[in-house]
């Protein structure tokens, strides 16, 4: 349904993708050990593994394209797709491998963008603070500070009253 939504009804893709990611996170499909607990057979493990990686290769580029952060954090994924090798022999497996690499690149680009965005925000904030307080002398800034702190009024040697 998610794949069909991306082609025929893109307006619902964001919602469906969020629901699919929430389900995957609830089932902890990012963990191979949890996959094995949820499934009864090795075929079921393989199918859920493929489903998780299909979600991954759809979600990463979609979020990057829309300027959103991915909800699937690579740091918490402890397994790789069964066929992440691009040189796989079967054409469908080659496609999964290529799309997996593309999704990884999308995740790296999004992470780089977020780091640069955070650095630029902190630089702007620092420059704003520096420019507003640059003209004010130290004495004038100290006199503007509130004087309700007990240590600033010389109460160091007096016992506290509870």
Order of alpha helices (4+ residues) and beta strands (2+ residues): alpha-alpha-alpha-alpha-alpha-alpha
